[in-house]
Amino acid sequence: MTGARYHCRDERRRAVLARSERADMSGIDYVEVRRGSTVDQPTLIDVVLVKPLPLPQAELTGDQIALTGGVRFPAPRVDPVVLAAPGGTQVSRYTVTVPGGQPVDFSTYRLAIVAGPGADVPPGFIDPRLSAVDLSFAVDCFDDGDCAPGGRGPAAAVPPDPRFDYRTRDWGGFRRLMLDRMAVLVPGFREDDPVDLTTTLVEALAYRADQQSYTIDWVGTEAFLDTARTRVSVTRHARLLDYTPGEGASARTFVAVSLEPPGTAGDGYELRASTPVLPRSPALPPVVTASAYPEALASAPAVFETLAPLRLWKWRNEIALHTWGDERCTLPAGATAVTLVDGGTGATVPLPDGGEATDRLAPGDFLLLAETAAPDTGRAEDADPGHRHVVRLTRVTTTEDVLAPGTRLLDVEWDETDALPFDLPVTAEVPRPSGPGRRVVCAAARGNLVLAEHGATLPPPSYLGLAPSAAEALAPRLSPSGPRAGTAWRPSVTGGIGPLARTERHLPADPGQPSASALLTVDQARCMPAIALHDSFATWTVRRDLLASGRFSRDFVVETGPDGRPVLRFGDGTHGLAPAVGDSLAVGGRFGTGQVGNLGPDALGHVVLAATDGGTPVVSVTNPVAASGGAAPEDDAAVRAVAPQAFRRQERAVTPADYAEAARRFPGVADAVAVPRWTGAWQTVLVHVDRRGGADVDAAFRAGLLEHLESFRLAGFDVAVRGTLAVPLDIGLAVCAAPDVPRGEVGRRVRAALLPTGSGGGPGFFHPDRFTFGTPLFLSALLAAVMAVPGVRSVEPLVFQRFDRLAQDELGRGVIRPATAEVLELHDDPSFPERGRLRISVGGGR
């Protein structure tokens, strides 16, 4: 089968093929498996076609039958002779022989008709969408049920009024002290004469003493993290404790752009990087001219800007999803591929570097999958805005539908991290008062998408064509404007429309870059101020600190001043270059950060574009998904609470517990234990890892964990990563069902509640995340889980021990205790009986 696979409740592909006028095209309708009475006897598979095919063109050999699948045993080989029935001039079914003596398991196998050995496409007379079918060689049913799938606390105490006791350390106290001293030293001195020169001098000295006293108090206050009041002092104290406070982050979202309808000019229009996008306002048109931008900027609560250039194509305004003739289809949650109707024409536009930009979709492009109409009403206004998801394409291939030869199709794929988080209805049938239902297309894709981030660049980009006076009025400035002799230059940034944007580095539109979901995840610890300084020679670079800066490095640090404005700190000539007297620096940056940027979907609605003679082809813009990631600076109180504990974080591994703790920090690890081993020449630490969800410790995961542990490892010690030592269980239960409940239904409920995948798809009692290294299984907990199942009247344990091992009185003790590196498991999979067995006998009921 080619293209995307849908879950459709009304599969009509076979009916469409049967009604097709093509007599030389058919497909697989169904298969029948006839097992031999013994293992050594052959198995016959009857492959029934949708409609007969002419002979001899439709003859097949064993090399054209591809049988795949199997979890315990590989797929069996087939006999080279394939019988065609009924014979004569037509064939309506094939009989494939599987020689005896080949073991098979209880999993699902897949039979496909291919063009030849090693081919993955069917012959020309077989429909690619109906060229394969799933089958099972299992005859027995191991299910006891049906075999078919089926408040008020006490009032807070009022804090007492603060006690202010300045004593002699303010202006009044110093004035009184000096006047009293003068009265003792100078006979006849009149202290109540305000116009006396002596009084004036005393008051001036008292003022200076008050300022000096404040400085002493300020130094003592800022010397400790618990008493520091300025943000600079709090941040520096935290850095000394190996903790970096968060200074805020700017939100991100995706912006979808719509162009004029097909048939008009505008294909290949470039939406440049740093293009402003404004929130919806009834006073603004969809496209705001550059001349109106300053006024709109002053009233906008938040401004977003695109992070990369984007070529716009009209056919990407809305892209249809192809369902291969089936109806009532749904793209299931977890999907990583879909088939699109290709509306591109191969048009190209020249690029400044001499290359060409094409309208074809390519890896690295963003794609929006959205519900466009409600599947129950068929109306667009009832569509669920939560059913919108942006993915980043990793693979784009052309394909075709043999039953629709005039339709060009594209199979597109994306990374698993962008997997669809919900079931997306693609087509539906809306009932009518009378007659057949109405077919409704419920979903579509959009391709003109670009990543945008909260913040406005000031001064605005020159390509907007803003008047020089207007651009100069919006430009930020440094105060004081330049360094002075004898003093350190610590200018503050004035102007702008808010705090400096805090952003991660811009990511280019490269297929190897992170997925769309990763791009929307903002890490506040990695965000830096979006500011740039330029002198007459080069550009200055913002750093987190100047400890690694050389004496000629044009680096600077952005700190928060007492008034909340950004303050720039330059080097001292040893760590970073110090600006010389007379230097002039031009400043520019992006302004806007914090939670105000976390806008909801469709909150953006205006784009700012430069005015051109022919106008712009852009019709509308919006953000189909909510903006996220915006964060305010970390509160000083939170920094004081967290920073003193930062240095306690263990960053080296000495004991086995240290290695286990370091392994638990790695993403995807549920638990870990470490066991040291002497190899005869050196020490090796075996780190056993229990992955979340019971996933296997594959080569890629092992390599990543070893790299993570390398920085913790002691010299002279080797580290080896191993998986869990699984301990399968053998459990037997006798369940008594309630009188009014079918016995088979009770057994099915108990089995579903105990197995790893519980009822309703949730975790069951033996889910891998419930048991980790050394976690014991108590019989009382197992019986309690069974008694909680509806319809269970009582339960009696019959078998309670390890699988394929003699019992050691676990049933009598009521507990099974694994060793340190062992993990209990029970899957009850007939294809893997060594992974645990669960036997349930049900009595009573009806």
C-alpha positions in Angstrom: 0.0 0.0 0.0 1.3 3.5 -0.8 0.5 6.8 0.6 -0.9 7.7 4.0 -3.0 5.1 5.9 -6.3 6.4 7.4 -8.7 4.9 9.8 -12.0 5.1 7.8 -15.3 3.8 9.0 -16.7 3.6 5.5 -14.1 2.0 3.2 -15.3 2.4 -0.4 -12.1 1.7 -2.3 -13.1 -1.9 -3.2 -16.5 -0.7 -4.4 -14.9 2.0 -6.5 -12.5 -0.5 -8.0 -15.3 -3.0 -8.7 -17.3 -0.3 -10.6 -14.3 0.9 -12.5 -14.3 0.3 -16.3 -10.7 -0.9 -16.2 -11.0 -4.7 -16.8 -7.2 -5.1 -16.4 -7.1 -3.7 -12.8 -8.1 -5.5 -9.7 -7.0 -5.8 -6.0 -7.2 -8.1 -3.0 -10.7 -8.3 -1.5 -9.9 -10.8 1.3 -7.9 -13.9 2.2 -8.8 -17.2 3.7 -6.2 -19.3 5.6 -6.6 -23.0 5.7 -4.2 -24.6 8.3 -3.2 -28.2 8.0 -4.3 -30.7 10.6 -0.6 -31.1 11.7 2.4 -28.9 11.7 4.1 -30.8 8.9 1.1 -30.4 6.5 1.1 -27.3 4.3 -1.0 -24.2 4.9 -3.2 -22.9 2.0 -3.9 -19.2 1.6 -6.8 -18.3 -0.8 -6.4 -14.7 -2.1 -9.8 -13.5 -3.4 -9.7 -10.6 -5.9 -12.2 -7.8 -6.1 -13.0 -8.7 -9.7 -11.6 -11.2 -12.2 -8.5 -10.6 -14.2 -7.7 -11.9 -17.7 -5.1 -14.7 -18.1 -2.3 -15.2 -18.9 -1.4 -11.6 -18.0 -2.5 -12.0 -14.4 -0.5 -15.2 -13.7 1.6 -15.0 -10.5 4.6 -17.0 -9.2 5.8 -17.4 -5.6 8.4 -14.7 -6.1 5.5 -12.2 -6.5 4.0 -13.1 -3.1 5.7 -11.2 -0.2 4.9 -12.5 3.2 6.2 -10.4 6.1 5.7 -10.0 9.8 6.1 -12.1 12.9 7.5 -11.1 16.3 8.9 -14.5 17.5 9.4 -16.3 14.2 10.0 -14.8 10.8 7.5 -15.0 8.0 7.4 -18.4 6.4 8.5 -18.9 2.8 5.9 -19.7 0.2 5.8 -22.4 -2.6 7.0 -21.0 -6.0 3.8 -22.3 -7.6 0.7 -20.1 -7.2 -2.5 -21.7 -8.5 -5.0 -19.5 -10.3 -8.7 -20.3 -10.1 -11.1 -21.0 -11.7 -8.6 -21.1 -14.7 -9.5 -20.7 -18.3 -9.4 -17.1 -19.5 -9.9 -15.4 -16.1 -8.7 -15.6 -12.5 -10.8 -14.6 -9.5 -8.6 -16.1 -6.7 -5.1 -17.3 -6.2 -4.1 -20.2 -3.9 -0.7 -19.7 -2.2 0.9 -22.8 -0.5 3.0 -22.4 2.6 5.1 -25.6 3.0 4.7 -27.4 6.4 7.4 -27.5 9.1 7.6 -23.7 9.4 6.8 -22.3 12.9 4.6 -19.2 13.1 3.5 -17.1 16.1 0.2 -15.4 17.1 1.1 -12.0 15.7 -0.4 -10.4 12.6 1.4 -11.1 9.3 1.1 -9.2 6.0 0.7 -10.7 2.5 1.4 -8.4 -0.5 1.4 -9.0 -4.2 4.6 -7.4 -5.7 6.1 -7.0 -9.2 9.0 -9.3 -8.5 11.6 -10.4 -6.0 12.8 -7.5 -3.8 10.2 -5.1 -5.3 7.9 -3.0 -3.0 5.4 -2.1 -5.7 2.7 -4.3 -7.1 2.4 -5.4 -10.8 0.5 -3.2 -13.2 -2.8 -5.1 -12.9 -3.0 -4.8 -9.1 -4.3 -1.6 -7.4 -1.5 -0.3 -5.1 -4.0 0.6 -2.4 -5.4 -3.0 -2.4 -2.2 -4.9 -3.0 -1.6 -6.1 0.6 -3.7 -7.5 3.4 -3.2 -8.5 7.0 -3.7 -12.1 8.1 -3.1 -14.4 11.1 -2.1 -18.0 11.2 -3.5 -18.4 14.7 -6.5 -20.7 15.1 -6.9 -21.0 18.8 -8.3 -18.2 21.0 -6.6 -17.5 24.3 -9.2 -15.0 25.6 -11.7 -16.2 28.2 -14.3 -13.7 26.8 -15.2 -13.0 23.2 -12.5 -13.5 20.7 -13.7 -10.6 18.5 -11.8 -7.2 18.8 -13.7 -5.4 20.2 -11.1 25.4 53.6 -11.3 27.7 55.4 -8.3 28.0 57.7 -7.7 30.5 60.5 -7.3 34.1 59.5 -3.8 35.2 58.8 -2.2 37.1 61.5 -1.8 40.8 60.7 1.9 41.6 60.6 3.0 44.2 63.1 3.9 47.7 62.0 7.6 48.1 61.0 9.8 49.8 63.5 12.0 52.5 62.1 14.8 53.5 64.3 17.2 55.7 62.4 18.8 57.2 65.6 21.7 59.4 64.5 22.2 57.9 61.0 20.0 60.3 59.1 20.2 64.0 58.2 18.2 65.2 61.3 20.3 63.0 63.6 23.6 64.2 62.2 22.5 67.9 62.3 21.4 67.6 66.0 24.7 65.9 66.9 26.9 68.5 65.3 24.8 71.4 66.7 25.1 70.0 70.2 28.8 69.6 69.7 29.1 73.2 68.5 27.2 74.4 71.6 29.8 72.7 73.8 32.9 73.9 71.9 31.7 77.5 71.0 30.4 79.6 73.9 27.5 81.8 72.9 26.6 79.8 69.8 23.0 80.3 68.8 21.8 77.1 67.1 18.3 78.5 66.3 19.6 81.0 63.8 18.8 79.5 60.3 20.6 82.3 58.4 23.8 81.9 60.3 26.7 80.6 58.1 27.7 78.1 60.7 24.2 76.6 60.6 24.4 76.4 56.8 27.7 74.5 57.0 26.4 72.1 59.6 23.4 71.3 57.5 25.6 70.8 54.4 27.8 68.4 56.4 24.8 66.6 57.8 23.5 66.1 54.2 26.9 64.6 53.1 27.0 62.4 56.2 23.5 61.2 55.5 24.6 60.3 51.9 27.7 58.5 53.2 25.7 56.6 55.8 23.3 55.5 53.1 26.2 54.2 51.0 27.6 52.3 54.0 24.1 50.8 54.6 23.7 50.0 50.9 27.0 48.2 50.8 26.1 46.1 53.8 22.7 45.4 52.5 23.8 44.3 49.0 26.6 42.2 50.4 24.3 39.3 51.2 21.8 37.4 49.1 19.1 37.5 51.8 19.2 41.3 52.1 20.1 42.4 48.6 17.5 44.6 47.0 18.8 45.4 43.5 18.5 42.9 40.7 22.1 43.2 39.8 23.2 42.1 43.3 20.7 39.3 43.5 21.8 38.0 40.1 25.6 38.1 40.9 25.1 36.4 44.3 23.1 33.7 42.5 25.9 33.3 39.9 28.4 32.8 42.7 26.3 29.9 43.8 26.2 28.4 40.3 22.7 29.4 39.6 21.6 31.6 36.7 18.3 33.4 37.4 15.8 33.6 34.5 15.4 37.1 33.1 12.3 36.3 31.1 11.5 34.9 27.6 9.6 36.0 24.5 6.7 33.9 23.3 6.7 32.2 19.9 4.0 31.1 17.5 3.4 30.3 13.8 1.9 32.9 11.5 -0.1 31.7 8.5 -0.3 34.1 5.5 -2.9 34.0 2.8 -2.3 35.4 -0.7 -4.7 36.7 -3.4 -6.7 33.9 -5.1 -5.2 31.9 -8.0 -5.1 33.7 -11.3 -3.6 36.9 -10.0 -0.1 38.0 -9.6 1.8 37.5 -6.3 3.3 34.0 -6.5 6.9 34.0 -5.1 6.4 37.1 -3.0 9.0 37.3 -0.3 7.9 37.9 3.3 11.1 39.1 4.8 12.5 38.3 8.2 11.6 40.7 11.0 8.3 41.5 9.4 6.0 42.9 12.1 2.7 41.2 12.8 0.2 43.0 15.0 -2.8 41.8 17.2 -6.3 42.2 15.7 -7.7 45.7 15.9 -10.9 47.0 14.2 -9.1 50.2 13.4 -6.5 48.6 11.2 -6.6 46.9 7.8 -5.1 43.5 7.3 -2.0 45.0 5.6 -0.6 48.0 7.5 1.6 50.4 5.5 5.0 51.5 6.9 3.8 55.0 7.3 1.0 53.9 9.7 3.3 51.6 11.6 4.5 54.0 14.3 1.0 54.9 15.4 -0.1 51.2 15.4 3.0 50.3 17.3 2.2 52.7 20.1 -1.3 51.2 20.7 -0.5 47.5 20.1 -0.3 45.4 23.3 2.2 43.1 21.7 4.1 42.9 18.5 5.4 39.8 16.8 8.1 39.5 14.1 8.9 36.7 11.7 12.2 34.9 12.4 13.0 33.9 8.8 12.2 34.9 5.3 9.3 33.1 3.5 8.4 32.7 -0.1 4.6 32.8 -0.5 2.6 30.7 -3.0 -1.1 31.0 -3.6 -1.8 27.3 -3.9 -0.5 26.8 -0.4 -3.4 28.9 1.0 -5.3 25.7 1.4 -4.2 22.2 0.4 -6.6 19.3 0.2 -6.0 15.9 1.9 -6.4 12.9 -0.4 -8.3 9.9 1.0 -7.9 7.5 -1.9 -11.6 7.3 -2.6 -12.6 6.3 0.9 -15.1 8.2 2.9 -15.7 9.1 6.6 -12.0 9.1 7.2 -9.9 10.2 10.2 -6.2 10.9 10.4 -5.5 9.2 13.7 -3.6 10.6 16.7 0.1 9.8 16.4 0.1 10.1 12.6 3.4 11.2 11.0 2.4 11.1 7.3 -0.4 12.3 5.1 -1.2 12.4 1.4 -1.8 15.9 -0.1 -3.2 17.1 -3.4 -0.3 18.8 -5.2 -1.3 22.2 -6.5 2.1 23.3 -7.4 3.0 24.0 -11.0 6.8 24.0 -10.6 6.9 27.8 -10.9 10.2 29.5 -9.8 11.5 32.9 -8.9 15.1 34.0 -9.0 17.0 34.6 -5.7 19.6 37.2 -5.1 22.3 34.6 -4.8 21.7 33.3 -8.3 19.5 30.4 -7.3 15.8 29.8 -7.7 12.9 29.3 -5.3 10.2 26.8 -6.4 6.6 26.5 -5.3 7.1 22.7 -4.5 6.9 21.6 -0.9 10.2 20.5 0.4 11.7 19.1 3.7 12.0 21.9 6.2 8.7 23.5 5.3 6.1 24.0 7.9 2.6 22.6 7.4 -0.6 23.3 9.3 -3.2 20.5 9.7 -6.5 22.0 10.8 -10.1 21.1 11.1 -12.1 23.3 8.7 -15.6 22.1 9.4 -17.3 20.3 12.3 -17.9 16.6 11.4 -21.3 16.6 13.1 -22.8 19.7 11.6 -20.6 20.4 8.5 -20.3 24.1 9.3 -17.0 25.9 9.3 -18.0 28.1 12.3 -18.4 25.0 14.4 -14.8 23.7 13.7 -12.8 23.0 16.8 -9.9 25.5 17.0 -8.1 23.1 19.2 -7.8 20.7 16.2 -4.9 22.6 14.7 -1.3 21.3 14.6 1.9 22.5 12.9 4.4 20.0 11.7 7.8 20.4 10.0 8.2 18.2 6.9 11.1 15.8 6.9 10.3 14.0 3.6 8.2 14.8 0.5 7.7 12.3 -2.3 5.4 12.4 -5.3 2.9 9.6 -5.8 -0.2 8.8 -7.9 -3.6 7.2 -7.6 -4.2 4.8 -10.5 -7.9 5.4 -10.1 -7.5 9.2 -10.4 -4.7 9.6 -12.9 -5.3 13.3 -13.4 -4.6 14.2 -9.7 -1.0 14.9 -8.7 -0.3 13.8 -5.2 2.4 14.2 -2.5 3.2 11.9 0.4 4.6 14.1 3.1 6.1 12.9 6.4 7.2 14.6 9.6 9.2 13.7 12.8 7.6 11.7 15.6 8.0 14.7 17.9 5.5 16.5 15.7 3.1 13.5 15.7 -0.6 14.5 15.5 -1.8 14.8 19.1 -5.5 14.2 18.3 -7.8 12.4 15.8 -8.4 14.8 12.9 -11.6 14.1 10.9 -10.9 14.4 7.2 -14.2 13.6 5.7 -17.6 13.0 7.3 -21.2 12.4 6.3 -23.7 14.9 7.8 -27.3 13.5 8.0 -30.1 15.2 6.3 -33.8 15.2 7.2 -34.5 12.9 4.3 -32.4 11.0 1.9 -28.7 10.2 2.0 -26.3 12.2 4.1 -24.2 15.1 2.8 -20.5 14.6 2.3 -18.4 17.1 4.1 -14.6 17.8 3.9 -13.6 18.5 7.5 -9.8 19.1 7.3 -7.2 20.8 5.1 -3.6 21.8 5.2 -1.9 25.2 4.9 1.6 25.8 3.7 2.4 29.5 4.0 3.7 29.3 7.6 6.6 31.0 9.3 7.8 31.1 12.9 7.3 34.4 14.7 8.4 35.7 18.0 7.2 38.4 20.4 9.2 41.6 20.1 9.5 44.7 17.8 12.8 45.6 16.2 13.8 49.3 16.9 14.7 51.1 14.8 12.4 49.4 12.3 14.1 47.5 9.5 15.1 49.7 6.6 13.3 47.7 4.0 10.0 48.9 5.4 10.7 52.3 3.9 9.9 54.3 7.0 10.7 58.0 6.9 14.1 58.8 8.5 12.6 61.1 11.0 10.0 58.5 12.1 12.7 55.8 12.3 14.9 58.0 14.4 12.1 58.8 16.8 11.6 55.1 17.5 15.3 54.3 17.9 16.6 53.5 21.4 19.4 55.5 22.9 22.2 55.1 25.4 22.3 57.4 28.5 24.9 58.8 29.0 25.7 58.7 25.3 29.4 58.0 25.6 32.2 57.2 28.1 33.8 59.9 30.3 37.3 60.1 31.6 37.9 58.7 35.1 34.5 56.8 35.4 33.2 53.5 34.3 30.6 53.8 31.5 27.5 52.0 32.5 24.8 53.4 30.1 21.2 52.5 30.4 19.0 51.8 27.3 16.2 54.4 27.0 13.4 54.5 24.5 11.8 51.4 23.1 8.3 50.1 23.8 9.0 47.9 26.8 11.6 45.5 28.1 14.2 44.0 25.9 13.1 40.8 24.2 14.8 37.7 25.5 15.2 35.1 22.8 17.1 32.0 21.8 19.3 32.1 18.7 17.4 32.3 15.4 17.2 28.9 13.8 17.6 28.7 10.0 15.1 26.9 7.8 17.2 23.7 7.4 15.6 20.2 7.4 18.1 19.1 10.0 16.9 21.7 12.5 14.4 20.9 15.3 10.8 20.0 14.7 7.9 22.5 14.9 7.1 21.4 18.4 10.7 21.9 19.5 10.8 25.4 18.0 7.8 26.4 20.1 9.5 25.2 23.3 11.4 28.2 24.8 14.1 27.5 27.4 14.4 30.6 29.6 17.9 29.6 30.7 19.1 29.8 27.1 17.5 33.1 26.3 19.7 36.2 25.7 18.8 39.9 25.3 18.0 40.8 21.7 20.3 43.8 21.5 23.2 44.8 19.2 25.8 47.6 19.5 27.8 48.9 16.5 30.8 51.2 16.4 32.7 52.5 13.4 34.8 49.3 13.2 32.7 46.2 14.3 29.7 44.9 16.1 29.7 44.3 19.8 28.3 40.9 21.1 26.1 40.4 24.1 27.4 37.8 26.6 26.1 36.3 29.8 29.3 37.3 31.5 32.8 38.5 30.6 34.9 35.9 32.4 35.9 34.2 29.1 36.3 37.5 27.1 39.8 38.6 26.0 41.2 42.1 26.3 40.3 43.0 22.7 36.9 41.2 22.7 34.0 43.6 21.9 31.7 42.0 24.4 29.2 43.4 26.9 26.7 42.3 29.5 23.1 43.5 29.9 22.0 43.9 33.5 18.8 45.3 35.1 19.2 48.7 36.7 17.4 50.0 39.8 14.6 51.6 37.7 14.1 48.3 35.7 15.8 49.6 32.6 18.6 47.6 30.8 22.1 48.7 31.9 25.2 47.8 29.8 28.4 46.7 31.5 31.6 46.7 29.4 35.0 45.1 30.0 37.8 46.5 32.0 40.6 46.0 29.4 41.4 42.6 30.8 38.1 40.8 30.5 36.6 42.5 27.5 37.4 45.7 25.7 36.6 49.0 27.5 35.1 51.7 25.2 37.5 54.7 24.9 36.5 58.3 25.6 35.0 59.7 22.4 33.7 56.4 21.1 30.1 56.5 19.8 28.0 53.3 19.8 24.8 52.8 17.9 22.2 50.6 19.6 19.4 48.6 18.2 17.3 45.7 19.5 14.0 44.0 19.8 11.6 45.1 22.6 8.8 43.0 24.0 8.9 40.0 26.4 7.0 38.3 29.1 3.6 36.6 29.5 1.8 39.4 27.7 3.0 37.6 24.5 1.2 34.4 25.2 -1.7 35.2 22.9 -4.5 32.8 22.0 -5.1 31.4 18.5 -6.2 33.9 15.8 -5.2 36.8 18.0 -2.8 38.2 15.3 -4.4 39.8 12.3 -2.3 42.5 10.7 1.0 42.5 8.9 3.2 45.6 8.2 4.6 45.7 4.7 6.5 48.2 2.7 4.3 50.1 0.2 5.0 49.2 -3.5 3.6 50.5 -6.8 1.7 47.3 -7.5 0.5 46.8 -3.9 1.1 43.6 -2.0 -0.6 40.2 -2.7 -1.1 39.4 1.0 -4.7 39.2 1.9 -4.7 38.2 5.6 -2.5 36.8 8.3 -3.2 35.0 11.6 -1.7 32.7 14.2 -3.5 29.4 13.9 -2.0 28.1 17.2 -1.6 29.9 20.5 1.6 31.7 21.3 3.5 30.1 24.1 6.8 30.3 26.0 6.5 33.9 27.2 7.8 34.2 30.7 8.4 37.1 33.2 11.8 37.4 34.9 12.3 35.1 37.9 11.2 36.8 41.1 13.9 37.8 43.6 12.2 35.8 46.3 12.3 32.7 44.2 16.0 33.3 43.4 16.7 33.6 47.1 14.9 30.3 47.8 16.5 28.3 45.0 20.0 29.7 44.5 21.4 28.5 47.9 20.6 24.9 46.9 22.1 25.0 43.5 25.6 24.2 44.5 24.3 21.1 46.3 23.5 19.5 43.0 25.8 16.6 42.5 27.9 16.9 39.4 30.2 13.9 39.9 29.7 10.2 40.5 31.7 8.4 43.2 29.3 5.8 44.7 26.9 3.6 42.8 24.0 5.8 44.1 25.7 8.8 42.4 25.8 7.0 39.1 22.2 6.0 39.4 21.1 9.6 40.3 23.1 10.9 37.3 21.3 8.4 35.0 17.9 9.5 36.3 18.5 13.0 35.0 18.7 11.7 31.4 15.4 12.3 29.5 13.3 9.1 29.2 14.8 7.3 32.2 12.2 6.2 34.8 14.7 4.7 37.2 18.3 3.4 37.3 20.6 1.4 39.6 24.3 1.0 39.4 26.4 -2.1 40.2 30.2 -1.9 40.4 32.2 -4.8 38.9 35.9 -5.6 39.0 37.0 -6.8 35.5 40.4 -7.9 36.6 42.2 -4.8 35.4 39.9 -1.9 36.3 36.5 -1.1 37.8 33.4 -1.0 35.6 30.1 0.4 36.8 27.1 -1.3 35.2 24.2 1.1 35.0 20.9 -0.7 34.6 18.2 1.6 33.2 14.5 1.3 33.3 13.0 3.4 30.4 9.6 5.1 30.6 6.9 3.0 29.2 9.1 -0.1 29.2 10.9 0.9 26.1 14.0 -1.1 25.1 17.5 0.3 25.7 18.6 0.5 22.0 21.9 1.6 20.6 21.0 5.3 20.1 19.6 5.6 23.7 22.7 3.8 25.1 25.1 6.1 23.2 23.2 9.2 24.5 23.2 8.0 28.1 26.9 7.2 28.0 27.7 10.6 26.7 25.6 12.1 29.5 27.4 10.1 32.1 30.9 10.9 30.8 31.0 14.2 32.6 30.1 12.5 35.9 32.5 9.5 35.6 35.6 9.2 37.8 38.9 8.8 36.1 39.9 5.1 36.0 36.3 3.9 36.0 34.5 2.5 32.9 30.7 2.8 32.5 28.5 0.3 30.8 24.7 0.8 30.2 22.4 -2.2 30.5 18.7 -2.7 30.4 16.6 -4.2 33.1 16.8 -7.8 34.3 13.2 -8.8 33.7 11.6 -11.2 36.1 8.4 -12.7 34.5 5.6 -13.7 36.8 3.2 -16.6 36.9 -0.1 -15.6 38.3 -3.2 -17.8 38.7 -6.5 -16.5 40.1 -9.9 -18.0 40.8 -12.5 -15.3 40.4 -16.2 -15.5 41.5 -18.4 -13.4 39.4 -21.6 -11.6 40.6 -24.8 -13.5 39.8 -26.1 -11.0 37.3 -22.8 -10.6 35.3 -21.6 -12.9 32.4 -18.6 -14.9 33.4 -16.8 -14.2 30.2 -17.3 -10.5 30.6 -15.9 -10.6 34.2 -12.8 -12.5 33.0 -12.2 -10.0 30.2 -12.5 -7.1 32.7 -10.1 -8.6 35.1 -7.5 -9.4 32.4 -7.8 -5.9 31.0 -7.3 -4.3 34.5 -4.2 -6.3 35.2 -2.3 -6.4 31.9 0.1 -3.4 31.1 -2.4 -1.8 28.7 -5.5 -1.5 30.9 -9.1 -1.0 30.0 -9.8 2.1 27.9 -6.1 2.3 26.8 -4.9 3.5 30.2 -2.1 1.9 32.3 -3.0 -1.4 33.9 -1.8 -2.9 37.1 1.3 -4.4 35.5 2.2 -1.4 33.5 6.0 -1.1 33.2 6.0 2.3 35.0 4.4 0.8 38.1 7.3 -1.5 38.7 11.0 -0.5 38.7 14.2 -1.9 40.2 13.6 -3.9 43.3 9.8 -3.0 43.5 8.1 -5.9 45.3 4.7 -7.3 44.3 2.4 -7.7 47.3 -0.4 -10.2 47.0 -2.7 -7.9 48.9 -2.3 -5.1 46.3 -3.0 -7.6 43.5 -6.2 -8.9 45.1 -7.3 -5.3 45.8 -6.9 -4.4 42.1 -9.0 -7.5 41.1 -11.7 -6.7 43.7 -12.0 -3.2 42.3 -13.1 -4.6 38.9 -16.9 -4.3 38.5 -18.7 -7.6 38.6 -16.1 -9.4 40.9 -17.6 -10.9 44.0 -14.5 -12.6 45.4 -11.0 -13.8 44.3 -8.7 -16.5 45.4 -5.0 -16.7 44.5 -4.0 -20.1 43.1 -0.5 -19.4 41.6 1.8 -16.6 42.8 5.4 -17.0 41.9 8.2 -16.4 39.3 7.6 -17.9 35.9 9.3 -21.3 35.1 10.8 -21.5 38.6 9.9 -23.6 41.5 7.8 -21.8 44.0 9.6 -20.5 47.1 6.5 -20.0 49.3 5.8 -16.6 47.7 2.0 -17.4 48.1 2.4 -18.1 51.8 4.5 -14.9 52.4 2.3 -12.8 50.2 5.1 -11.0 48.4 7.5 -11.5 45.5 10.7 -9.5 46.0 13.1 -9.0 43.1 16.8 -8.4 43.4 18.4 -4.9 43.1 18.7 -4.8 39.3 15.5 -6.9 38.6 12.1 -5.6 37.5 8.9 -7.6 37.7 6.9 -7.9 34.5 3.7 -9.7 33.2 2.6 -9.4 29.6 0.7 -12.6 29.1 1.6 -12.6 25.4 1.2 -16.0 23.7 3.9 -15.1 21.3 6.3 -14.5 24.2 5.2 -16.8 27.0 8.5 -16.2 28.8 7.4 -12.6 29.5 4.9 -13.7 32.1 1.7 -15.7 32.3 -1.8 -14.8 33.7 -4.4 -17.5 34.2 -7.9 -16.6 35.3 -10.7 -19.0 36.0 -14.1 -17.5 36.5 -17.0 -19.1 38.4 -20.4 -18.0 39.4 -22.1 -15.3 37.3 -24.3 -16.4 34.4 
